[in-house]
């Protein structure tokens, strides 16, 4: 634990310079975990696996750790060819995973993996692209029991559509080709192709065009399934044929590619970018308040009551109370924003009028077991309302106040330092935009989470060889922040 040692801070006689690497990469340890569970998490909650300040949160806490950046989501939630630029740790992968919920309703989202190509340029190879599109179509429409039950009874009445489905099923076998619940469909799909609807020698480009037409063309009987195909690629820029990317757009395909911001000048030199065929969007820098939200959400994303909500049906009385709260706190524009955050279309709710729309929104999400998602979205937009109380459950978040530093006892952190802990983290983190050189590749959230671990670990005495932990004051907090930025 830091204390004065010949004019420099030491840890039980060990120079603080020697633990800079540990501050960045060596935490947490068991004492740190126990300290977080005891003092920082809401009363009664325990740290159930993982580190709340880990760079990548566990899957079950990912939604709770997410911080909405509405201008970014509005920009990316549209069709079209786009390159999204950001530094390491800027949130590119989070947005990559979240985009399917942000794009318009009738969009088939096709995530592409670099593992599917020998190199990044091969991602535009039609023999790779077409199977990926059909695989996404198969998973979205047929592997989902709800969508299969909604559309297949009517689709089976269209013999041409069924014949095309079988042809594409054989030409582009999906990753998970079996649907065990529908023996009749599988028997029909696995039958031979005596009467091929397309010739066996059809060229790759013709087959891709036929597949695109099949996906976005609605059969006569059912409503529209998909109007657009949006392909997402995380991290692919090297060697891509950018003119080819523009040509594929003419077939009805759009691409969103996530790339490192160091490539901006190089990318902006391509003709397809300069003529507007491919838009370049640079993710904005993170602000201090957003970093505070990230840190607080990490400490309140455990002990979720979601299991209780999903394990039993929510009573009509509680859902009615929830509807009344929606009408009290959200006008029509607010409800539209709420639907957008949930990946739904306000216009598509089958009712007229704000009160009826609120009712149908709750009914829609209740059928999909997504009431917890609704509560989380409401919390983000109206944090002062006791949303969980509407369901008779304890609120997931303690309060909108970022005060967890005050929970650390004075034996570890002086009262003044308790109120400055968040400031020390955020202020130190924002230096990432001012530094030069290799470290500047990382964006602010990464540094915020690392610094949070380091400062909380210091309070926990992770670096103390003995059990004695003198309290940190504000000067010592900022000394640790300075140490974090020392050269590795």
N, C-alpha and C positions, 0 to 999 in steps of 0.2 A: 504494500500500500504506500502511496507516495508520502514522504515526509522530508523535512529539510536535512540535507546531508552534505555539509561543506559547500553550501551555496547552490547545490543542485538537488533535484528531487531524486530519491532513491526508493527502491522497494526492498526493505529489509537488507539494505546494504548493496543491492544490485542496481547499477546505473539504469535510469529509465530509458536511455538510448538503446539498451540491449533488448527492450521488449516492444519496440516499434512494430516489428514484424508480427509479434503475437497480437498486438492490438488490431491489426488488419485481418489476420487469417487464423489465429490460434484459438479463438473463443467460439463457443462457450465451453466451460467445464461444469462438473456437477454442482459446485458451490454456486456458480452463476445461475444455474437452472433453479436451484432451491431458493435462491434469493429473489428471483423474478416471481416464482410461485407464491412466496410468502408475503412480499411487500407490494408488488406492482399489479398483479392480476386482481380483478374484482373479488371481493370476499367470498370464500367458498369455492372458488374455481382453482383448478390445478393445471399446471403445464403438462398437457397430455401428449407428450412426444414432440420433438422438434424444438426449434428456437424461434420465438416470436419475431426476432430481428433477422432471421435467415434471409438471404438474398432472394430465394425462391420459396414462397410459403407452401406448406402442404396443400394438396388439392382440395381438401375439405375446408380449408380456410381461405382459399384464393379469392372468393367473392367478397368475403369480409375485409380482406386486406386491400381490395381494389379502391382506387380513388378516381372518381369520374372527372374527366377533363372534357367538358362539353364542346368547346370549340374544335378540339381534335376529333372527337367522335362525329361531330356534324360533318367535318371535312371528309373523313374516311368512309362515312356511311352512305356513299353514293356510288353509282356505277361509273365505269370508265377506267382507262389505263392510268396508273399512278405509281410513282416511286416515292416511298416514305423514307425519309432520311432521319437518322438519329444516332447519337453516340451509344457506346456500350452502356447498358443500364438505363437507357432513356425510356424503356417501356415498349420497344418494338414487338417483342415476342408476346407480351401481354395483349397488345392490340391485335396481333395476328390471331390469337386465340379468341378474342372478344368480337372480332369483326362479323362473324356469322350472325350475331344477335343485333348488329347495328345496321346491316344492309337491308334494303327494301324487302318486303315480305316474299315476293315472287322471284327470289334469287336462289339459284343453285350455287352453293359455295363449294369450291374445289381446292382444298389445301394440298399443295405440292411439296414433296420432300426431296431434299438434295440426295438422299440415299437412293432415290429411284433413277438417278442418272449417273453416268460415269463422270460427268463434269457438269458445271452449271449451264453451259451452253446447250447441253442435250435436253434440258427441261422443255425446250420448244420443239423437240423431236415429236412428230405426230404419233409415232408408235409408243411414246410415253404419255403424251398428252391425252389422247383419246381414251386409253384404259383408265386413266385417273378420273376423267369426266364421268364415264359410265359407272365406275366404282362409287363415286359420290352420289350419283343418281340412284343407284341400287340401294345404298345405305339409307339415303334420305326417304325414299318412297316405299321401298319394299321391306327393309329390315325393321322399320318402325311399326309395331303392331297397330298403333292408332291410325297412322296414315294409310297403312295397308287396308285396314278395315274401312276407312273413309272412302278410298278411291277405287280399290281393286274390283268390287262388285260391278261398277259401271265400266271400268276399263276392260274387263273381260268380255264385255259385249261388243267391243271394237276389234274385229278380227285382224284388221291391218296393224293396229297398234300392238296386239299380242304377237303377231308374226315378227314385227320389228324387234320387240323386246327379246324374243328367243334368238334372233340372229345376232344382236349385239351381245347377248349373254354368252354365246359361243365364241364370238370373235374377241371379246374383251372380258374374259372370266373375272368376276369380282373377287376381292380378297377373301370375303366370307360368303361362299356361293350357296350355302344351304339355308333354307327357311324350314325348320323342322315342324312348325305349326301348320304348314300348308303343303301337305303331301301331294294333293292334286296338281297344284301349280308346279312343284318341283318335278313331278313326273312328266308334265307337259314340256317344261323347259329343257329337260335332259333328253327328250326325244330327238330323233334325227332331223336333219334339215333338208328333207327331200325337195320341198318347194321353197327354195331360197328366194326371199323377197329382194335381195340384192345379189348381183353376180359374185361368184367366188373369187374372181380376179379383180375386184374393185380396187382402185388405187387408194393409198392411205389418205390423201387429201379429200377425195370424194367420200370415203367412209367417215372422216371426221365431220364433213359438212352434213352428211346424212344424220349423224349422231346429234349434232347441234340442233338440226331441224326437229328431230324426234323429241329432244328434251324440252325445247321451248315452244313447240307447236302443240296446242291443246286439242285432244280428240273431241269429237262432237258432243259426247255425252257428259263428261264431268266438267267442272269449272277449271279455270286456268291453274296449271300446276306451277310452271316456271316461265318467266318472261325473259330471263337473262342468266348468263353464266359468268360468275366472277371467280377468277383463279387467284389464289393467294400463295405467294412464295416468300418465305422468311430467309433473307440473307443472300439471295442470288443476284449477282450483278456481273460477275466476271465472265467475259466472253460471250454474252448474250447477243444474238442477232437482233438488234433493236428495230431494224426495218421489218424483220419477220414478225416481231411483236405487233407492230402497227398493222401488218397484213392480216394477222389473226383476228384483230378487232373487227375487220370487215366481215368475218364469218359469224360474228355474234359473240365473241369471247372478249372479256376484259381482264386485265391483270393488275393486281396490287402487289408490288415487290417492296420488301423492306431491306434497306441497305445502310451501311455505315455512312455517317455524314461526311467523312473525309473524302468521299467520292463525289461530292456535289459538283465541283467545278468540272470534273471529267464528264459526269452524266449530262450536265447542261450543254455540253458541246455537241451532242447528237442532234441530227436533223429532226428526228421524230419528237424530240423535246422542244426544240426551238419553234417548230411549226404548231405545237399544241397537241399533237397526237398522244403524247405521254406527259402528264403533269408531274412536277416535282414538288413535294411538300416536305418541309423540314419541321420536325417536331419541336415545339417551343420549349424553352428552358423551364425548369421547375421553379416554382416560387416557394417562399418560406412557409406560407400557410398550407400549401399542398404537402410539404414535407412533414409538417406537424400532423396533418390528417393521416398520412401513411403510418407514422409512428404510433399514433393513438389507436388506429384500427388494428395494428399488429397486437396490441396489448388487450384488445377487447374481442378478438376473433376466436377465442377459445371458449369452451363451455357453452356452445351454441344450443339454444332450445329447439333447433330444427327437428331433431329426432322426435321430440314430444309432439310437435305439430304434425309430422308425417305419420306417426305411429297410430294416431287416432283421428277420426273425422272431426273437423271443427264444427261446433254446433251452429245451427242457423242463427241463434241469438247473438253469438259472438261475431259471425259474419255480418249480421245486420249492423252491429255496433261499428264494425270496421268500415262498412259502407257509409255510415253517418259521419265518421271521422274524415273519410275521403271528401265528402261533400262539404264539410265544414272548412277544410284546409286547402282544398284544390279547386280553383275555378276551371273553366274549360281548357284554357291554355296549360294550366298545371297538370290536368289529366292527360293532355296530349304529350307533355314532357315525360310524365310517368310511364305512359305506354311506350314511348321511344326508348327509355332506359331499360325497359323490360323486353325489348325486341318485338313489340306488338304494334299494330297499326290501329290508331284511334278510330279511323273511318271504318275499319273492318269489323268493329264490335257491332253485333246484330241488334241495334237499338237506336232510338233517336232521343236526343236530349241528354243533358249532363247527368241527371240522376239515374237514368236508365243505362247510360254508358258505364257509370261507376258500378252498377249492379252486374252488368255483363262482364266487366273486367274481372271482378272478384270471382264470378262463376267460372269464367274461362281458366283462371289460374288455379282455382280450387280443384277443377277436374284434372289438371296436370300436376297436382301436388306442388304448386309453386307459390303458395301463400307466403312462405318465408322469404322468397325473392321479392314479393310485393312489399313486405314489411321493411326489408333492407333498403329498397329503393325509396320508400316513404321516409325512412330515417335520414337518408342522405339529403333529401330535399327539404324536409321539415324536422330537423333534429330535436326540437324542443317538445315535440308531441309524444306522449307515452304510447307508442304504437303497439308494443308487445302486450301492454296491459289490456288492449282490446281483445286479445285472445286468452287473457287470464294467465299470462306468463311473465316472468321477470324480464325486464329490458336487457337487451344484449350489450348495450353500451351504458357506462356509468353516467356520463353527462357529456355535453358538448365541450366542456372545459378541459383543456389539455393540462391536467394537474398531477399526472402520475409521479412526477418528481417529488411532490410533497409527501408521497406515501413512504419514501425512504426515511427511516428513523434518523434522528439527529446524531446517533452514535456512528453513523456512516456518512452522513451528508449534513452540513450545517443548514440551518433554516434559510439563510439567504441563498445558499447554493441550491436548495431544493426548488426554489422558485426560478432559478436561472438554468436548471439542467436542460430543459428543452431549448432555451435560447443558445446555450453552448453548442448543442448538437446542430441546430439549424444554421447558426452563424458559421460554425466551422465547416459545415457541409457545403454551403454556398461558395466556399473558396474554390470548389471544383471548376467553376466557370472562369476563374481568374488565373489559375495556374497554367504554366506552359509546359510543353514536353509530353512525354509518354503518359503520365498520369492523367492528363486532360482528356484521354479517350473515354474515361468513365463518367457517367452522368450522376446527378445529385442523389437520387434515391439509394444507390448502392452505398455511397459514402454516409448517408444519414443512418442507414441500418448498421453499418460497421461501427460508426462512432457511438451509436446507442449501445451496442454490445460492449464496446470498450469502456465507456463511462460507467455503465451499470456494473460491469465486471470489476472495475476499480472499487466501486462502493461495496461490492460483495467480498472483496479481498482475494480475488482470484490469484493475484500475483504475490500474496504474502506467504512466506515460508512458514511463519508462525500464525497463531490465531488472532493476534492483535491487529485491529483495523482502525487507525485514527480517522476522524471525520474529515472529509474533503471540504474545502471552501471554494469560493468562486475562482480565486486565482489558480488553485490546483486543477480545477476543471479545465480552465483554458490552457494551462500548461500541458495537460494531456491532449487537448485538441491540437496544440502546436506539434506535439510529438507525433501525432497521427500523420501529419503532413511531412515529416522528415523523409529524406531519401531512403529507399529500401536498400 
